[in-house]
């Protein structure tokens, strides 16, 4: 698999809830940095499991894909219905459109690093005022750091 396909398969694995494939595509020392969060491999998988559990009918569209050596950058648009608790916010049962960009560094067919930025303000706004206000107060005002996500058995 070339680097572009590895990077896309990571996202497709998340979208499909295929945690075994995702686990196999991430290097053991994989790190994620994005949206003010830093995760290890197991924390990243746990976060994605939480995301997938909170979003029904998740679909990702990859609108722009660029490669430069061992780096692959992808702009994505995710659509889903928020049917579960996510990032401390209760389910809104609203349809969401989430935009973002990530860059994955791939060495030896495995993703070793990911950097991401997501339109969290847009997502929380779509979820509703309660989600936006609660997240803003907890993180911004009280500087509450959420517990790191935990990978669930698959």
N, CA, C and O atoms as a GROMACS GRO file, in nm:
protein
  616
    1UNK      N    1   0.085  -0.117   0.000
    1UNK     CA    2   0.000   0.000   0.000
    1UNK      C    3   0.090   0.124   0.000
    1UNK      O    4   0.184   0.133   0.078
    2UNK      N    5   0.059   0.220  -0.088
    2UNK     CA    6   0.138   0.344  -0.088
    2UNK      C    7   0.092   0.434   0.027
    2UNK      O    8  -0.010   0.407   0.091
    3UNK      N    9   0.168   0.540   0.053
    3UNK     CA   10   0.140   0.626   0.168
    3UNK      C   11   0.000   0.688   0.164
    3UNK      O   12  -0.067   0.696   0.266
    4UNK      N   13  -0.043   0.731   0.046
    4UNK     CA   14  -0.177   0.789   0.032
    4UNK      C   15  -0.283   0.688   0.074
    4UNK      O   16  -0.376   0.722   0.148
    5UNK      N   17  -0.270   0.564   0.029
    5UNK     CA   18  -0.368   0.461   0.062
    5UNK      C   19  -0.364   0.426   0.210
    5UNK      O   20  -0.469   0.400   0.270
    6UNK      N   21  -0.246   0.423   0.270
    6UNK     CA   22  -0.235   0.398   0.415
    6UNK      C   23  -0.312   0.506   0.492
    6UNK      O   24  -0.392   0.476   0.581
    7UNK      N   25  -0.288   0.633   0.456
    7UNK     CA   26  -0.352   0.744   0.526
    7UNK      C   27  -0.503   0.738   0.511
    7UNK      O   28  -0.576   0.761   0.607
    8UNK      N   29  -0.551   0.708   0.391
    8UNK     CA   30  -0.696   0.699   0.369
    8UNK      C   31  -0.757   0.578   0.439
    8UNK      O   32  -0.869   0.585   0.489
    9UNK      N   33  -0.684   0.468   0.443
    9UNK     CA   34  -0.735   0.347   0.508
    9UNK      C   35  -0.750   0.367   0.659
    9UNK      O   36  -0.840   0.308   0.720
   10UNK      N   37  -0.665   0.449   0.719
   10UNK     CA   38  -0.682   0.482   0.862
   10UNK      C   39  -0.820   0.545   0.882
   10UNK      O   40  -0.895   0.504   0.970
   11UNK      N   41  -0.852   0.645   0.800
   11UNK     CA   42  -0.982   0.712   0.814
   11UNK      C   43  -1.098   0.619   0.782
   11UNK      O   44  -1.200   0.622   0.850
   12UNK      N   45  -1.083   0.538   0.680
   12UNK     CA   46  -1.190   0.443   0.646
   12UNK      C   47  -1.212   0.341   0.758
   12UNK      O   48  -1.325   0.300   0.784
   13UNK      N   49  -1.104   0.301   0.823
   13UNK     CA   50  -1.115   0.208   0.935
   13UNK      C   51  -1.193   0.270   1.050
   13UNK      O   52  -1.276   0.203   1.112
   14UNK      N   53  -1.169   0.396   1.077
   14UNK     CA   54  -1.242   0.468   1.182
   14UNK      C   55  -1.390   0.477   1.143
   14UNK      O   56  -1.478   0.447   1.223
   15UNK      N   57  -1.416   0.518   1.019
   15UNK     CA   58  -1.552   0.534   0.972
   15UNK      C   59  -1.630   0.402   0.981
   15UNK      O   60  -1.749   0.402   1.010
   16UNK      N   61  -1.562   0.291   0.955
   16UNK     CA   62  -1.627   0.160   0.957
   16UNK      C   63  -1.619   0.089   1.092
   16UNK      O   64  -1.673  -0.020   1.107
   17UNK      N   65  -1.552   0.150   1.189
   17UNK     CA   66  -1.537   0.086   1.320
   17UNK      C   67  -1.451  -0.039   1.314
   17UNK      O   68  -1.470  -0.132   1.392
   18UNK      N   69  -1.356  -0.041   1.222
   18UNK     CA   70  -1.266  -0.156   1.204
   18UNK      C   71  -1.139  -0.130   1.286
   18UNK      O   72  -1.036  -0.089   1.232
   19UNK      N   73  -1.148  -0.154   1.416
   19UNK     CA   74  -1.040  -0.120   1.509
   19UNK      C   75  -0.917  -0.207   1.491
   19UNK      O   76  -0.805  -0.161   1.514
   20UNK      N   77  -0.934  -0.330   1.450
   20UNK     CA   78  -0.820  -0.418   1.427
   20UNK      C   79  -0.733  -0.365   1.312
   20UNK      O   80  -0.611  -0.362   1.323
   21UNK      N   81  -0.797  -0.324   1.204
   21UNK     CA   82  -0.722  -0.268   1.092
   21UNK      C   83  -0.654  -0.138   1.134
   21UNK      O   84  -0.537  -0.116   1.102
   22UNK      N   85  -0.727  -0.053   1.205
   22UNK     CA   86  -0.668   0.073   1.252
   22UNK      C   87  -0.546   0.046   1.338
   22UNK      O   88  -0.441   0.108   1.318
   23UNK      N   89  -0.558  -0.044   1.432
   23UNK     CA   90  -0.448  -0.080   1.522
   23UNK      C   91  -0.326  -0.124   1.441
   23UNK      O   92  -0.213  -0.086   1.473
   24UNK      N   93  -0.348  -0.203   1.337
   24UNK     CA   94  -0.238  -0.253   1.255
   24UNK      C   95  -0.172  -0.148   1.168
   24UNK      O   96  -0.058  -0.165   1.126
   25UNK      N   97  -0.243  -0.038   1.141
   25UNK     CA   98  -0.188   0.069   1.056
   25UNK      C   99  -0.109   0.174   1.136
   25UNK      O  100  -0.036   0.254   1.077
   26UNK      N  101  -0.125   0.174   1.267
   26UNK     CA  102  -0.056   0.271   1.351
   26UNK      C  103   0.068   0.209   1.414
   26UNK      O  104   0.063   0.098   1.468
   27UNK      N  105   0.180   0.280   1.406
   27UNK     CA  106   0.303   0.233   1.469
   27UNK      C  107   0.283   0.227   1.621
   27UNK      O  108   0.201   0.301   1.676
   28UNK      N  109   0.357   0.141   1.688
   28UNK     CA  110   0.345   0.129   1.833
   28UNK      C  111   0.373   0.260   1.905
   28UNK      O  112   0.313   0.288   2.009
   29UNK      N  113   0.465   0.341   1.850
   29UNK     CA  114   0.499   0.469   1.913
   29UNK      C  115   0.424   0.587   1.848
   29UNK      O  116   0.468   0.701   1.859
   30UNK      N  117   0.313   0.559   1.782
   30UNK     CA  118   0.229   0.660   1.717
   30UNK      C  119   0.190   0.769   1.817
   30UNK      O  120   0.161   0.741   1.933
   31UNK      N  121   0.189   0.894   1.769
   31UNK     CA  122   0.139   1.006   1.849
   31UNK      C  123   0.044   1.090   1.765
   31UNK      O  124   0.059   1.104   1.644
   32UNK      N  125  -0.054   1.145   1.834
   32UNK     CA  126  -0.154   1.234   1.773
   32UNK      C  127  -0.148   1.367   1.844
   32UNK      O  128  -0.145   1.373   1.967
   33UNK      N  129  -0.147   1.475   1.767
   33UNK     CA  130  -0.154   1.609   1.821
   33UNK      C  131  -0.259   1.684   1.742
   33UNK      O  132  -0.247   1.700   1.621
   34UNK      N  133  -0.363   1.730   1.811
   34UNK     CA  134  -0.466   1.805   1.740
   34UNK      C  135  -0.569   1.863   1.832
   34UNK      O  136  -0.605   1.804   1.934
   35UNK      N  137  -0.617   1.980   1.794
   35UNK     CA  138  -0.726   2.045   1.867
   35UNK      C  139  -0.697   2.055   2.016
   35UNK      O  140  -0.788   2.041   2.098
   36UNK      N  141  -0.571   2.080   2.051
   36UNK     CA  142  -0.533   2.095   2.190
   36UNK      C  143  -0.513   1.965   2.265
   36UNK      O  144  -0.493   1.966   2.386
   37UNK      N  145  -0.519   1.852   2.194
   37UNK     CA  146  -0.506   1.721   2.257
   37UNK      C  147  -0.381   1.651   2.206
   37UNK      O  148  -0.339   1.671   2.092
   38UNK      N  149  -0.322   1.568   2.291
   38UNK     CA  150  -0.209   1.484   2.253
   38UNK      C  151  -0.241   1.344   2.301
   38UNK      O  152  -0.270   1.323   2.419
   39UNK      N  153  -0.236   1.246   2.209
   39UNK     CA  154  -0.271   1.108   2.241
   39UNK      C  155  -0.162   1.011   2.202
   39UNK      O  156  -0.088   1.034   2.106
   40UNK      N  157  -0.153   0.903   2.277
   40UNK     CA  158  -0.074   0.787   2.237
   40UNK      C  159  -0.160   0.704   2.142
   40UNK      O  160  -0.275   0.739   2.114
   41UNK      N  161  -0.105   0.596   2.093
   41UNK     CA  162  -0.179   0.507   2.003
   41UNK      C  163  -0.308   0.457   2.068
   41UNK      O  164  -0.415   0.469   2.008
   42UNK      N  165  -0.300   0.402   2.189
   42UNK     CA  166  -0.420   0.346   2.251
   42UNK      C  167  -0.521   0.455   2.286
   42UNK      O  168  -0.642   0.432   2.274
   43UNK      N  169  -0.476   0.572   2.327
   43UNK     CA  170  -0.567   0.683   2.356
   43UNK      C  171  -0.637   0.730   2.228
   43UNK      O  172  -0.756   0.762   2.231
   44UNK      N  173  -0.563   0.735   2.118
   44UNK     CA  174  -0.620   0.775   1.990
   44UNK      C  175  -0.729   0.678   1.946
   44UNK      O  176  -0.837   0.720   1.904
   45UNK      N  177  -0.701   0.549   1.956
   45UNK     CA  178  -0.802   0.450   1.919
   45UNK      C  179  -0.924   0.464   2.010
   45UNK      O  180  -1.037   0.457   1.963
   46UNK      N  181  -0.902   0.484   2.141
   46UNK     CA  182  -1.013   0.504   2.234
   46UNK      C  183  -1.096   0.627   2.200
   46UNK      O  184  -1.218   0.623   2.207
   47UNK      N  185  -1.028   0.736   2.164
   47UNK     CA  186  -1.099   0.859   2.126
   47UNK      C  187  -1.184   0.835   2.001
   47UNK      O  188  -1.298   0.879   1.994
   48UNK      N  189  -1.127   0.765   1.903
   48UNK     CA  190  -1.201   0.737   1.780
   48UNK      C  191  -1.316   0.640   1.806
   48UNK      O  192  -1.421   0.651   1.742
   49UNK      N  193  -1.298   0.546   1.898
   49UNK     CA  194  -1.409   0.458   1.936
   49UNK      C  195  -1.522   0.538   2.000
   49UNK      O  196  -1.640   0.514   1.974
   50UNK      N  197  -1.486   0.635   2.086
   50UNK     CA  198  -1.586   0.721   2.148
   50UNK      C  199  -1.658   0.805   2.043
   50UNK      O  200  -1.780   0.821   2.047
   51UNK      N  201  -1.582   0.860   1.949
   51UNK     CA  202  -1.641   0.939   1.841
   51UNK      C  203  -1.739   0.855   1.760
   51UNK      O  204  -1.852   0.898   1.735
   52UNK      N  205  -1.695   0.738   1.720
   52UNK     CA  206  -1.779   0.650   1.638
   52UNK      C  207  -1.906   0.609   1.715
   52UNK      O  208  -2.014   0.602   1.656
   53UNK      N  209  -1.893   0.583   1.844
   53UNK     CA  210  -2.009   0.544   1.925
   53UNK      C  211  -2.109   0.658   1.940
   53UNK      O  212  -2.229   0.634   1.958
   54UNK      N  213  -2.062   0.783   1.932
   54UNK     CA  214  -2.149   0.899   1.951
   54UNK      C  215  -2.211   0.949   1.821
   54UNK      O  216  -2.302   1.032   1.824
   55UNK      N  217  -2.165   0.899   1.709
   55UNK     CA  218  -2.209   0.950   1.578
   55UNK      C  219  -2.265   0.837   1.491
   55UNK      O  220  -2.192   0.748   1.449
   56UNK      N  221  -2.394   0.842   1.466
   56UNK     CA  222  -2.458   0.743   1.379
   56UNK      C  223  -2.445   0.785   1.232
   56UNK      O  224  -2.434   0.903   1.201
   57UNK      N  225  -2.447   0.686   1.145
   57UNK     CA  226  -2.442   0.710   1.000
   57UNK      C  227  -2.323   0.797   0.959
   57UNK      O  228  -2.336   0.884   0.872
   58UNK      N  229  -2.208   0.773   1.021
   58UNK     CA  230  -2.089   0.852   0.991
   58UNK      C  231  -2.041   0.825   0.849
   58UNK      O  232  -2.026   0.711   0.807
   59UNK      N  233  -2.018   0.933   0.778
   59UNK     CA  234  -1.961   0.924   0.644
   59UNK      C  235  -1.854   1.031   0.629
   59UNK      O  236  -1.876   1.147   0.666
   60UNK      N  237  -1.740   0.992   0.577
   60UNK     CA  238  -1.630   1.087   0.555
   60UNK      C  239  -1.606   1.102   0.405
   60UNK      O  240  -1.596   1.004   0.332
   61UNK      N  241  -1.596   1.227   0.363
   61UNK     CA  242  -1.558   1.257   0.225
   61UNK      C  243  -1.420   1.322   0.230
   61UNK      O  244  -1.395   1.411   0.311
   62UNK      N  245  -1.333   1.276   0.144
   62UNK     CA  246  -1.196   1.327   0.139
   62UNK      C  247  -1.186   1.419   0.017
   62UNK      O  248  -1.168   1.372  -0.096
   63UNK      N  249  -1.198   1.550   0.041
   63UNK     CA  250  -1.210   1.645  -0.070
   63UNK      C  251  -1.077   1.682  -0.133
   63UNK      O  252  -1.072   1.716  -0.251
   64UNK      N  253  -0.970   1.677  -0.055
   64UNK     CA  254  -0.838   1.710  -0.107
   64UNK      C  255  -0.736   1.617  -0.041
   64UNK      O  256  -0.735   1.602   0.081
   65UNK      N  257  -0.651   1.555  -0.122
   65UNK     CA  258  -0.547   1.467  -0.071
   65UNK      C  259  -0.416   1.507  -0.139
   65UNK      O  260  -0.406   1.512  -0.261
   66UNK      N  261  -0.316   1.537  -0.056
   66UNK     CA  262  -0.185   1.576  -0.109
   66UNK      C  263  -0.077   1.494  -0.040
   66UNK      O  264  -0.081   1.473   0.082
   67UNK      N  265   0.018   1.447  -0.118
   67UNK     CA  266   0.130   1.372  -0.061
   67UNK      C  267   0.261   1.445  -0.091
   67UNK      O  268   0.277   1.507  -0.196
   68UNK      N  269   0.352   1.434   0.002
   68UNK     CA  270   0.487   1.489  -0.013
   68UNK      C  271   0.580   1.396   0.063
   68UNK      O  272   0.601   1.412   0.183
   69UNK      N  273   0.636   1.300  -0.007
   69UNK     CA  274   0.726   1.203   0.056
   69UNK      C  275   0.650   1.119   0.157
   69UNK      O  276   0.556   1.048   0.121
   70UNK      N  277   0.692   1.126   0.283
   70UNK     CA  278   0.629   1.044   0.387
   70UNK      C  279   0.510   1.114   0.454
   70UNK      O  280   0.455   1.063   0.551
   71UNK      N  281   0.470   1.230   0.401
   71UNK     CA  282   0.358   1.305   0.458
   71UNK      C  283   0.237   1.301   0.364
   71UNK      O  284   0.250   1.319   0.243
   72UNK      N  285   0.120   1.278   0.422
   72UNK     CA  286  -0.006   1.281   0.347
   72UNK      C  287  -0.100   1.375   0.422
   72UNK      O  288  -0.125   1.357   0.541
   73UNK      N  289  -0.151   1.474   0.351
   73UNK     CA  290  -0.246   1.570   0.409
   73UNK      C  291  -0.381   1.551   0.342
   73UNK      O  292  -0.391   1.540   0.220
   74UNK      N  293  -0.485   1.548   0.425
   74UNK     CA  294  -0.620   1.523   0.374
   74UNK      C  295  -0.717   1.622   0.436
   74UNK      O  296  -0.723   1.638   0.558
   75UNK      N  297  -0.793   1.689   0.350
   75UNK     CA  298  -0.904   1.772   0.398
   75UNK      C  299  -1.027   1.682   0.394
   75UNK      O  300  -1.053   1.614   0.296
   76UNK      N  301  -1.104   1.684   0.505
   76UNK     CA  302  -1.220   1.595   0.513
   76UNK      C  303  -1.346   1.672   0.550
   76UNK      O  304  -1.342   1.778   0.612
   77UNK      N  305  -1.457   1.614   0.511
   77UNK     CA  306  -1.589   1.660   0.554
   77UNK      C  307  -1.661   1.535   0.605
   77UNK      O  308  -1.683   1.440   0.530
   78UNK      N  309  -1.695   1.537   0.732
   78UNK     CA  310  -1.766   1.424   0.793
   78UNK      C  311  -1.910   1.465   0.820
   78UNK      O  312  -1.936   1.573   0.872
   79UNK      N  313  -2.001   1.378   0.782
   79UNK     CA  314  -2.142   1.397   0.817
   79UNK      C  315  -2.183   1.281   0.908
   79UNK      O  316  -2.142   1.167   0.888
   80UNK      N  317  -2.265   1.313   1.007
   80UNK     CA  318  -2.310   1.212   1.102
   80UNK      C  319  -2.424   1.270   1.184
   80UNK      O  320  -2.447   1.391   1.183
   81UNK      N  321  -2.495   1.183   1.254
   81UNK     CA  322  -2.598   1.226   1.348
   81UNK      C  323  -2.545   1.201   1.489
   81UNK      O  324  -2.505   1.090   1.522
   82UNK      N  325  -2.546   1.306   1.571
   82UNK     CA  326  -2.495   1.296   1.708
   82UNK      C  327  -2.598   1.226   1.797
   82UNK      O  328  -2.691   1.289   1.846
   83UNK      N  329  -2.578   1.096   1.817
   83UNK     CA  330  -2.673   1.016   1.894
   83UNK      C  331  -2.619   0.972   2.031
   83UNK      O  332  -2.687   0.900   2.104
   84UNK      N  333  -2.498   1.015   2.064
   84UNK     CA  334  -2.438   0.976   2.192
   84UNK      C  335  -2.354   1.088   2.250
   84UNK      O  336  -2.322   1.185   2.181
   85UNK      N  337  -2.318   1.073   2.376
   85UNK     CA  338  -2.235   1.171   2.445
   85UNK      C  339  -2.097   1.177   2.379
   85UNK      O  340  -2.039   1.074   2.344
   86UNK      N  341  -2.045   1.300   2.361
   86UNK     CA  342  -1.914   1.316   2.301
   86UNK      C  343  -1.846   1.440   2.357
   86UNK      O  344  -1.905   1.547   2.362
   87UNK      N  345  -1.722   1.424   2.400
   87UNK     CA  346  -1.640   1.532   2.456
   87UNK      C  347  -1.715   1.605   2.568
   87UNK      O  348  -1.707   1.727   2.581
   88UNK      N  349  -1.787   1.528   2.649
   88UNK     CA  350  -1.858   1.585   2.762
   88UNK      C  351  -1.995   1.641   2.731
   88UNK      O  352  -2.068   1.680   2.822
   89UNK      N  353  -2.030   1.647   2.604
   89UNK     CA  354  -2.161   1.703   2.565
   89UNK      C  355  -2.261   1.589   2.544
   89UNK      O  356  -2.226   1.485   2.488
   90UNK      N  357  -2.385   1.610   2.588
   90UNK     CA  358  -2.486   1.505   2.568
   90UNK      C  359  -2.525   1.494   2.421
   90UNK      O  360  -2.499   1.584   2.342
   91UNK      N  361  -2.588   1.383   2.387
   91UNK     CA  362  -2.636   1.363   2.250
   91UNK      C  363  -2.737   1.472   2.216
   91UNK      O  364  -2.822   1.507   2.298
   92UNK      N  365  -2.725   1.525   2.096
   92UNK     CA  366  -2.818   1.630   2.051
   92UNK      C  367  -2.920   1.574   1.952
   92UNK      O  368  -3.022   1.638   1.926
   93UNK      N  369  -2.892   1.456   1.898
   93UNK     CA  370  -2.974   1.396   1.793
   93UNK      C  371  -2.985   1.487   1.670
   93UNK      O  372  -3.084   1.483   1.597
   94UNK      N  373  -2.882   1.568   1.649
   94UNK     CA  374  -2.878   1.658   1.533
   94UNK      C  375  -2.781   1.603   1.430
   94UNK      O  376  -2.683   1.536   1.463
   95UNK      N  377  -2.811   1.634   1.304
   95UNK     CA  378  -2.719   1.601   1.196
   95UNK      C  379  -2.608   1.704   1.194
   95UNK      O  380  -2.633   1.824   1.202
   96UNK      N  381  -2.485   1.656   1.184
   96UNK     CA  382  -2.368   1.743   1.188
   96UNK      C  383  -2.288   1.733   1.059
   96UNK      O  384  -2.286   1.629   0.993
   97UNK      N  385  -2.222   1.842   1.025
   97UNK     CA  386  -2.122   1.844   0.919
   97UNK      C  387  -1.995   1.897   0.984
   97UNK      O  388  -1.993   2.010   1.033
   98UNK      N  389  -1.890   1.816   0.984
   98UNK     CA  390  -1.766   1.849   1.054
   98UNK      C  391  -1.654   1.858   0.950
   98UNK      O  392  -1.632   1.765   0.873
   99UNK      N  393  -1.585   1.972   0.948
   99UNK     CA  394  -1.475   1.995   0.854
   99UNK      C  395  -1.342   1.992   0.927
   99UNK      O  396  -1.333   2.030   1.044
  100UNK      N  397  -1.240   1.946   0.858
  100UNK     CA  398  -1.107   1.948   0.917
  100UNK      C  399  -1.000   1.908   0.819
  100UNK      O  400  -1.026   1.871   0.704
  101UNK      N  401  -0.878   1.915   0.867
  101UNK     CA  402  -0.760   1.876   0.788
  101UNK      C  403  -0.665   1.802   0.881
  101UNK      O  404  -0.644   1.842   0.995
  102UNK      N  405  -0.609   1.693   0.831
  102UNK     CA  406  -0.505   1.626   0.907
  102UNK      C  407  -0.388   1.594   0.817
  102UNK      O  408  -0.400   1.586   0.694
  103UNK      N  409  -0.274   1.574   0.881
  103UNK     CA  410  -0.153   1.532   0.812
  103UNK      C  411  -0.100   1.410   0.886
  103UNK      O  412  -0.088   1.410   1.008
  104UNK      N  413  -0.070   1.308   0.810
  104UNK     CA  414  -0.016   1.185   0.868
  104UNK      C  415   0.123   1.158   0.812
  104UNK      O  416   0.146   1.167   0.691
  105UNK      N  417   0.216   1.125   0.903
  105UNK     CA  418   0.351   1.086   0.863
  105UNK      C  419   0.356   0.934   0.862
  105UNK      O  420   0.323   0.868   0.960
  106UNK      N  421   0.400   0.880   0.749
  106UNK     CA  422   0.399   0.735   0.730
  106UNK      C  423   0.540   0.686   0.701
  106UNK      O  424   0.608   0.735   0.611
  107UNK      N  425   0.583   0.589   0.780
  107UNK     CA  426   0.714   0.526   0.762
  107UNK      C  427   0.696   0.375   0.763
  107UNK      O  428   0.634   0.321   0.854
  108UNK      N  429   0.749   0.309   0.663
  108UNK     CA  430   0.741   0.163   0.658
  108UNK      C  431   0.598   0.110   0.655
  108UNK      O  432   0.572   0.002   0.708
  109UNK      N  433   0.506   0.184   0.594
  109UNK     CA  434   0.368   0.139   0.583
  109UNK      C  435   0.283   0.160   0.707
  109UNK      O  436   0.170   0.113   0.714
  110UNK      N  437   0.338   0.232   0.807
  110UNK     CA  438   0.263   0.258   0.931
  110UNK      C  439   0.261   0.408   0.958
  110UNK      O  440   0.358   0.480   0.930
  111UNK      N  441   0.150   0.454   1.013
  111UNK     CA  442   0.140   0.595   1.052
  111UNK      C  443   0.211   0.612   1.185
  111UNK      O  444   0.177   0.546   1.284
  112UNK      N  445   0.309   0.702   1.188
  112UNK     CA  446   0.386   0.725   1.311
  112UNK      C  447   0.343   0.852   1.383
  112UNK      O  448   0.365   0.868   1.503
  113UNK      N  449   0.281   0.943   1.307
  113UNK     CA  450   0.241   1.070   1.366
  113UNK      C  451   0.123   1.127   1.290
  113UNK      O  452   0.112   1.111   1.168
  114UNK      N  453   0.034   1.195   1.363
  114UNK     CA  454  -0.077   1.266   1.300
  114UNK      C  455  -0.094   1.401   1.367
  114UNK      O  456  -0.087   1.413   1.489
  115UNK      N  457  -0.116   1.501   1.284
  115UNK     CA  458  -0.150   1.635   1.330
  115UNK      C  459  -0.285   1.667   1.268
  115UNK      O  460  -0.308   1.641   1.150
  116UNK      N  461  -0.376   1.724   1.348
  116UNK     CA  462  -0.510   1.749   1.296
  116UNK      C  463  -0.566   1.879   1.351
  116UNK      O  464  -0.537   1.918   1.464
  117UNK      N  465  -0.645   1.943   1.270
  117UNK     CA  466  -0.726   2.055   1.316
  117UNK      C  467  -0.868   2.034   1.265
  117UNK      O  468  -0.890   2.007   1.147
  118UNK      N  469  -0.963   2.046   1.356
  118UNK     CA  470  -1.103   2.023   1.326
  118UNK      C  471  -1.180   2.148   1.365
  118UNK      O  472  -1.143   2.217   1.460
  119UNK      N  473  -1.285   2.177   1.293
  119UNK     CA  474  -1.371   2.290   1.326
  119UNK      C  475  -1.459   2.251   1.445
  119UNK      O  476  -1.579   2.227   1.428
  120UNK      N  477  -1.398   2.246   1.565
  120UNK     CA  478  -1.472   2.208   1.685
  120UNK      C  479  -1.580   2.311   1.721
  120UNK      O  480  -1.686   2.274   1.770
  121UNK      N  481  -1.552   2.439   1.697
  121UNK     CA  482  -1.652   2.541   1.726
  121UNK      C  483  -1.776   2.517   1.638
  121UNK      O  484  -1.889   2.525   1.686
  122UNK      N  485  -1.753   2.489   1.511
  122UNK     CA  486  -1.864   2.460   1.421
  122UNK      C  487  -1.941   2.337   1.464
  122UNK      O  488  -2.064   2.336   1.460
  123UNK      N  489  -1.869   2.232   1.505
  123UNK     CA  490  -1.934   2.109   1.548
  123UNK      C  491  -2.018   2.133   1.673
  123UNK      O  492  -2.135   2.094   1.678
  124UNK      N  493  -1.959   2.196   1.774
  124UNK     CA  494  -2.030   2.221   1.899
  124UNK      C  495  -2.148   2.316   1.877
  124UNK      O  496  -2.252   2.300   1.942
  125UNK      N  497  -2.135   2.414   1.787
  125UNK     CA  498  -2.245   2.504   1.755
  125UNK      C  499  -2.361   2.426   1.695
  125UNK      O  500  -2.477   2.450   1.730
  126UNK      N  501  -2.330   2.333   1.606
  126UNK     CA  502  -2.436   2.251   1.546
  126UNK      C  503  -2.502   2.160   1.650
  126UNK      O  504  -2.622   2.134   1.642
  127UNK      N  505  -2.424   2.113   1.746
  127UNK     CA  506  -2.480   2.027   1.850
  127UNK      C  507  -2.575   2.104   1.940
  127UNK      O  508  -2.668   2.047   1.998
  128UNK      N  509  -2.553   2.235   1.954
  128UNK     CA  510  -2.643   2.318   2.033
  128UNK      C  511  -2.570   2.400   2.136
  128UNK      O  512  -2.454   2.374   2.169
  129UNK      N  513  -2.639   2.501   2.186
  129UNK     CA  514  -2.579   2.595   2.280
  129UNK      C  515  -2.523   2.526   2.404
  129UNK      O  516  -2.416   2.563   2.453
  130UNK      N  517  -2.595   2.427   2.456
  130UNK     CA  518  -2.550   2.359   2.578
  130UNK      C  519  -2.414   2.293   2.559
  130UNK      O  520  -2.328   2.301   2.647
  131UNK      N  521  -2.395   2.229   2.444
  131UNK     CA  522  -2.267   2.163   2.416
  131UNK      C  523  -2.157   2.267   2.401
  131UNK      O  524  -2.048   2.251   2.456
  132UNK      N  525  -2.184   2.372   2.328
  132UNK     CA  526  -2.086   2.477   2.306
  132UNK      C  527  -2.050   2.547   2.437
  132UNK      O  528  -1.932   2.566   2.466
  133UNK      N  529  -2.151   2.584   2.514
  133UNK     CA  530  -2.128   2.654   2.640
  133UNK      C  531  -2.054   2.566   2.740
  133UNK      O  532  -1.957   2.609   2.802
  134UNK      N  533  -2.100   2.440   2.756
  134UNK     CA  534  -2.037   2.349   2.850
  134UNK      C  535  -1.891   2.322   2.817
  134UNK      O  536  -1.805   2.324   2.905
  135UNK      N  537  -1.864   2.297   2.690
  135UNK     CA  538  -1.726   2.270   2.648
  135UNK      C  539  -1.639   2.394   2.668
  135UNK      O  540  -1.527   2.384   2.718
  136UNK      N  541  -1.690   2.511   2.630
  136UNK     CA  542  -1.614   2.635   2.642
  136UNK      C  543  -1.581   2.667   2.787
  136UNK      O  544  -1.468   2.704   2.818
  137UNK      N  545  -1.679   2.653   2.876
  137UNK     CA  546  -1.657   2.683   3.017
  137UNK      C  547  -1.558   2.584   3.078
  137UNK      O  548  -1.464   2.623   3.148
  138UNK      N  549  -1.580   2.455   3.052
  138UNK     CA  550  -1.494   2.352   3.112
  138UNK      C  551  -1.350   2.366   3.068
  138UNK      O  552  -1.258   2.360   3.150
  139UNK      N  553  -1.329   2.384   2.940
  139UNK     CA  554  -1.192   2.387   2.888
  139UNK      C  555  -1.132   2.526   2.897
  139UNK      O  556  -1.016   2.542   2.937
  140UNK      N  557  -1.209   2.628   2.860
  140UNK     CA  558  -1.155   2.763   2.854
  140UNK      C  559  -1.145   2.831   2.989
  140UNK      O  560  -1.039   2.882   3.025
  141UNK      N  561  -1.254   2.832   3.063
  141UNK     CA  562  -1.257   2.906   3.188
  141UNK      C  563  -1.194   2.828   3.303
  141UNK      O  564  -1.111   2.882   3.376
  142UNK      N  565  -1.234   2.702   3.319
  142UNK     CA  566  -1.187   2.624   3.432
  142UNK      C  567  -1.063   2.540   3.401
  142UNK      O  568  -1.007   2.475   3.489
  143UNK      N  569  -1.021   2.543   3.276
  143UNK     CA  570  -0.900   2.469   3.233
  143UNK      C  571  -0.907   2.322   3.273
  143UNK      O  572  -0.806   2.263   3.312
  144UNK      N  573  -1.027   2.264   3.262
  144UNK     CA  574  -1.045   2.123   3.296
  144UNK      C  575  -0.991   2.038   3.182
  144UNK      O  576  -1.035   2.051   3.067
  145UNK      N  577  -0.897   1.954   3.213
  145UNK     CA  578  -0.845   1.861   3.114
  145UNK      C  579  -0.924   1.732   3.124
  145UNK      O  580  -0.925   1.667   3.229
  146UNK      N  581  -0.991   1.694   3.014
  146UNK     CA  582  -1.067   1.570   3.020
  146UNK      C  583  -0.975   1.450   3.042
  146UNK      O  584  -0.857   1.454   3.007
  147UNK      N  585  -1.031   1.344   3.099
  147UNK     CA  586  -0.953   1.221   3.117
  147UNK      C  587  -0.914   1.168   2.980
  147UNK      O  588  -0.992   1.178   2.885
  148UNK      N  589  -0.794   1.113   2.967
  148UNK     CA  590  -0.754   1.056   2.838
  148UNK      C  591  -0.848   0.943   2.799
  148UNK      O  592  -0.892   0.866   2.884
  149UNK      N  593  -0.879   0.933   2.671
  149UNK     CA  594  -0.965   0.823   2.628
  149UNK      C  595  -0.897   0.689   2.648
  149UNK      O  596  -0.775   0.679   2.651
  150UNK      N  597  -0.979   0.586   2.662
  150UNK     CA  598  -0.928   0.450   2.685
  150UNK      C  599  -0.974   0.363   2.570
  150UNK      O  600  -1.091   0.364   2.532
  151UNK      N  601  -0.881   0.287   2.515
  151UNK     CA  602  -0.914   0.195   2.406
  151UNK      C  603  -0.999   0.081   2.461
  151UNK      O  604  -0.966   0.022   2.563
  152UNK      N  605  -1.110   0.051   2.391
  152UNK     CA  606  -1.197  -0.058   2.429
  152UNK      C  607  -1.156  -0.184   2.355
  152UNK      O  608  -1.101  -0.176   2.246
  153UNK      N  609  -1.182  -0.300   2.411
  153UNK     CA  610  -1.150  -0.425   2.339
  153UNK      C  611  -1.228  -0.432   2.209
  153UNK      O  612  -1.341  -0.384   2.200
  154UNK      N  613  -1.167  -0.491   2.109
  154UNK     CA  614  -1.237  -0.508   1.980
  154UNK      C  615  -1.228  -0.651   1.935
  154UNK      O  616  -1.281  -0.685   1.829
   0.00000   0.00000   0.00000
